[in-house]
Amino acid sequence: MTRAAFFGDTPHRLAGSQRSLLAAISAAAREGLEPTMIFPAEGAMVDVCRQNGLPVRVVAGPPSFHVFGKELLRLTPTARARLLAAELVPYAMRLARSLEAARADVVHFNTARGAIMAGLAAHLASLDLVLHVRGTPAIGQTMWTTAQALTGRFILVAHALERYLAPSVRPRARVVYNGVVVPSELPRGDALSVACRLGVPPAWTATDVPIVLALSSLVPFKGLHHLMHAVRLLRDRGIEAHFVLAGVGLGDGYETWLRALPSELGIEDRITFVGFVKEVEPLLVASDVLVLPSVEKERLRIDGQTLEVLGNEGLPRSILEAMALGRAVVATNIAGVREQIEPEKTGLLVEPGDVPGLAEALARVIRDSAFRASAGVAAREVASSRFSVVEAGRGLVAVLREAATARSLPTRLRDAARVVQDSILQG
């Protein structure tokens, strides 16, 4: 039996990374995992953990734990030092006591942010850290070096992420794909009824016009603004399709701008926003295609302001869920997406930011129902064989067990020093 504490620094979110973690924990229970979920506050993720019967501890975090959107990265070095002394160290001491009370053997962090904010607690409790690297690091080199220096073992969701690790860290990393359950599909009629209740216009579900689903947060790196312009190109070519955007943003300027784009581009009759959807299966079944136009790095101009966009895509869960339900996927060729989608077999890949290419790929799947069907069958087979939730659970437990073998303090310090040295040598 391995007793693992899972620290969730984003208790308010229930996005793909959180759903993937919960799926793996559920499967890992059969492999001898005894989890305890620890959070700095209440939230949607906490509620779901309780509903799933997982032990939950809430160790209330200081104000900095409620600051998101990379705001903490903008602090000066002096401000960061004050934050460490005033908030993070006292919190680490309280969290360490909670880890000891949970009799944890190892601590898992689902984000680099969490490892930086609370990783000290694991060291105070003489426990090793496991960091789940779910996407390309978008937190700056100094913070990424810090996260690696604090961490003993790494779980990568895709081979494409290996190159972001310091050379000395790579031997302590293991690739474990996210897992997904391949379900028995809902009857389409039932799914369409649910989709209407979720906000899809009933007129859309009563025609043979294909429905394309974007299942992602309304944030810049998901590239949904490129999707909007691609939809306009499709309209200009006379290609009929309806587009459903399921997800919410941060309530910021980008989300406001994105929601206004359909009207500005004259495509408001083809786009609908349905907000956050907890159960995504009915929407996927009601749809014909999944689209995910994520970007890695770009610069946006919004209302006269420049927005620097850094993506952190890894192995998107929305793609896995679509594949498991036999849906063709159109996505951008970044990070682990190329390990999910085989072009011309399970879907189509385009380069990030390539609006004409995205429009052309969408036109292909919208017009070619035979390709959609064959790609869907192949995708379902790949989801079952390559992205098994059972294997995800086994991989998670294997890494946690390795980390549970306590390392001496000199070894930890030597590993941390090597990470810093790597960072310096890499410039």
N, C-alpha and C positions, 0 to 999 in steps of 0.2 A: 504494500500500500504506500502510495506517495501522496503526502499531504502538501498541496500547493495553494498558496494565496494568490489570487488574481486581482491586481490593483487596476481599477478602471478610472482614469482621470477625466473621462467625459461621460459622467453618469446621465447626462441629459440627452445623449445621442443614442439612437438605435439604427445605425446605418449598416452598410455591408460588412465592415470590419467587426462590428459587435455581433452581428448575426453569425458570421463565420466562426468567431470564437465560441459562441454558445453551442453551435453545432458540434464543434470539435470536443468541447468539454462533455457534452452529452454522450458522444461516442466513447470518449476516454474513460468514462465511469466503468465501462465493461473491462477496461484494461487495468483497473486498480487505482484509479485516480480518486482522491478525496479532496474536492475543491472547497475553498472558502472565498467568496467574492467580497472585496473591500473597496469602498468608494468614499470620496470626500464629501459627498452630498447625495440627497435623494434625486431621483429622476427616472426617465422612461426605462433606461437600462436596468436600474435597480428594481423597478416594478416587475419587469419581465423575468429577472433572475428569481425573484420571490415566487412568481407564478409557476416557474419551472421547478420549484422545490429546492433551489440552491441555497445553502447557508449564506447569509449576507451580514456584513458588518459595515456600519457607516461611521467612519472616523472623520468628523467634521473638519474640513480644510479651511485654511485662512483665505482672505480675500483674493490672493493671487491665483488660487485654484479655480476661480470663477471668471478669469480673464482669458478669452480665446481670440481667434483671428490673428495670431502671431503678434499681438500687442506687446507681450513680454519681451519679444526679441528686439523691440525698438528701444528698450531701456539702455541707458548708458552703463558702462562697467561699474561706476560708483553706485548707481541705483540697483544694479544686480547684486552687488555685494551687500547692500543694506537689506534687500529682499531676502537674501540667503540667511543673514543673521537674525532678522526680525521675524521671519515667517517660516522659511523652509526647514531650518535646523530645529526649532521647537516642534514643528509638525512631525518631522522625522522621528523625534524622540517618542512622541505619542503613538505614532504608527508602529514603531518598533515594538512597543509594549503590546499592541494589538496583534502583531504577528506572533509574538511569543505566546500570547493567550490562545491563539488559534493553533498552536503547536505546528506551525508550518515548517516544511523541510526546504522550501524554495519559493521564490516570489516571481510571478510572471507579470510583465508589463505589456500592454497592447499597443503602446505608442512610445516613441522616443521622448515626447514631452513628459509622459508619466514617469519614465525612468529618471529624467533630469529633476523633476519636481519632487519625487519621493524615493528615488533609488537609495539615498543615504540611509533610509530606514532599514532596508534589507541588510546593509553592511553593519549597522548598529546592532541588528539582531543576529549577526554572524551567519547570514544566509546569502546564497548566490542569487544573481538576477538572471532571468531569461527575458530577452527582449524580442517581441514578435515584430519583425520588420515587414510591414504590409504595403509599403510603397517607397518610391524614391525619396530620399531625405530632402525636405524643403524648409529646414530650420536654420540654415547657415552652418558653415564649416566648424566654427568654434563650438556651437551647441551639439552638433553631430559628433564631434570628437569627444565631448564630455559624455554623451550618452554611451558611446562605445567603451570609453574608459571605465565607466561604472558597471558594465555588463559582463557577465561570465559566459553565457551561452546565447546564441542567436538562432531564431527560427525565421527563415526567409520564405515568403509565399511564392517566389519565382526565382529561377536561375538568373534572370535578367538583373536581379538586385545585387548579385554577388559583387559586381564591380564597384559598388558604392561603399563596401566595407574596407577598412584599413587592412593591408596585407597580413599583419600579425593576427588579425581577428578572424580571418577566413577559415582557418582550421577549426575554429570553435562554432562554426555556423553550419546549419543543416537546412536543406530545402524541404519544406513540407507544404504541399499544395493545399489550399482550402478545399474542404469537402462539401458536397451537396447531395441531398437525397433526391433520387429520381422518383417522383411520385406518380401515382395513377392520375391521369389528367382528368380534370373536371369536365363534365359535358359543356360544350361551348355555349349552349343556350343559357345554362346556369351562370357561366362566367360572364356572359354579356349582361345579364340582369344585375349582377354584382357590380360590374363596371359602371353601369348607369347610376347605381346608387352612390358610387364613389365620385361621380361628377362627369363621366363621359357622356356627351350629348346622345340621347336615345336615337336621334336621327342617324348618327354615325353607325350605330350597331344594327340598324335595319337595312343596310345596303351591303353590296359586295365590294365597296371601296376599301382597300387595305388600311389597317390601322398600324401605325408605327409608334412604338413605345420607347420613351427615354426615361429610364429609371435611375435617377441620380439627383444628388443635391443641386440646388440652383446656385452654384459657386463658380468662379471664373475658370478654374482648371478643367471643369467638366466640358467646356467648349460648346455649351448650348447656344451661344450667340452665333457660332458657325453653322449650327443646325438651322437656325432661323433663316440665314441667308441662303442656305442650300434649299430650303423649302420654297423660297421665293423663286429660285432658278427652276425648280420643278413646276411651279405654277406657270412660269413663263413658257415652259415647254408643253404645257397642257397635260401634265401627268397628275392624275388625281390620287390623293392619299390624305389621311387624317393623322395628326400627330398629337400624342398624349404625353405630357410632361408630368411625371409623378415624383415629387420631392419638394423640399423646402430649402430656402437659403438662410442667410444670416440676418435678413431684414435690413440689408445695407444698400448702398447706392447701386451696386452691381445688380442685385435682385430687382430693384425698382426699374432699372434700365432694361433688364432682360424681359420683364413682364410687359413693358411698353413696346418692345420691338415688333411683335406681330402687327399691331395697329400701324406702326410707322412704316412697315414693309408691305402693308396691304395683304397680309396673310392671316388675319384674325379669324377667318372662317375655317382655317385648316389647323389651328393650334388651340389646345385647351390645357390649362393647368389644373391638376386635381389635388395638389398638396401632398402632404405626407400620407403614405399608405403603409399600414402595419403588415397586412397580409398581401403579398404581391402576386401570389399565384393566379387569382382570378383576372387581374389585369394582363398578365402574361398570356393566359389562355385566350383572352378576348382579343389579343393583338396578333398580328401576323409577323412582325419583325421587331427586334430590339436594336436600337441605335445608341452608341456611346462615343461621342466625338471628342474625347478628352485631349488635352494638350499637355506638353511638358514645360514649355517656357515661351512666353510671348509678352508683348506690351500692348495694352489696350488704352484707347482714349475714350473716356466717358464724361460727357458734360464738361469738356475742357480740362479734365484731370487725367493724368497718366497713371495707369495701374500696371504694376509689374506682376505678372502671373507666373507662379512656379507650381507645377503639377507634382503630385505625389501618388500617382496611380501605381498599383502593384499587380494584383490579380483580381480584377473587379468581380465582385460577387453577382452583380446584376447579370453579367455574361454567363456565369455558371448556372444561375437560376433559369435563364432563358434557354440555355442548352439542355438542361434537365427536362424542360417541358417541350423540347423539340421545336424550338424557334430559331430561325436563321438570324444571324447577327451581322450588323455593319458597325465596325469600330475602327478606331485609329490605331496605328501600328506603333504602340509605345509599351515600355516596361514588359510586364508579363502577359499582355494581351496576345502577343505573338506565340505564347505557349498554350493559349486557349484555343485560338481560331486558326484553322488551316484554310487558307484562301482557296476559294472555288469548291471546297468540300463542305465545310461547316458554316461558312459565312464569307464576308468580304472585308478586307483591310484597306484603309486609305491612310495617307500621311496626315499627321496632325496639322490643322489649320488650312488644309486644302479644300476650300469650299466647292469648287467645281468637281473635284474628285469625289467628295462626299455626295454631291448631288447625283453624279453618274452612278455611284454604287447603289444609292437608294433607288434610282430609276430602274436599275437592273432587278433588284429584288421585288420592287412594287409591280413591275410588268410581268415578271417570270414566275408564275405560281409553281411551275414544275421544279424550278431551282429552289424555291422556298421549301417545298416539300422534301426534296432529297437532302438539302442542307440540314433541315430539321431532324430528319431520321439519323443522319450521321452525327449531328451534335449531341443527340440524346445518348448515342452509344459511347461517345467520347466522355461525356459527363459521368456515365456509369463506370467506365473502365479507368480513366485517368484521375478523376476528381472524386473518388469515393470518400464519404464522410467517415467511414470506418478507418481508412488509411490515415486520414487527417487526425483522428483521435489517437491512433497508435503512434504516429510521428510526434505528436504533442507530448504524450507520456514518455516516450523514449528520451526526448531532450530534457524534460523536467527531471527524470531520474538521473541522468548524467549530472545535471547541475546540483542535485540534492546531495551528491558526494562532496562534502565540505572541502574547500580549498583553504590552504593556510594563508595567513595575512601576507607574508612575503611574496607568495605566488600571485596574489591579487594585485599587489603593488607593482610587481614586475610586468604583469599583463597591461596594467593601466599606463605604465611608463612607455611600453612599446607602442601603444596606440598614439600617444602624444608624439613620440618620435616619428611614427609613420606620417602623421599630419604635417609635421614640420618638413619632412623630406618631400612630401607631395606638394609643398608650397602653399 
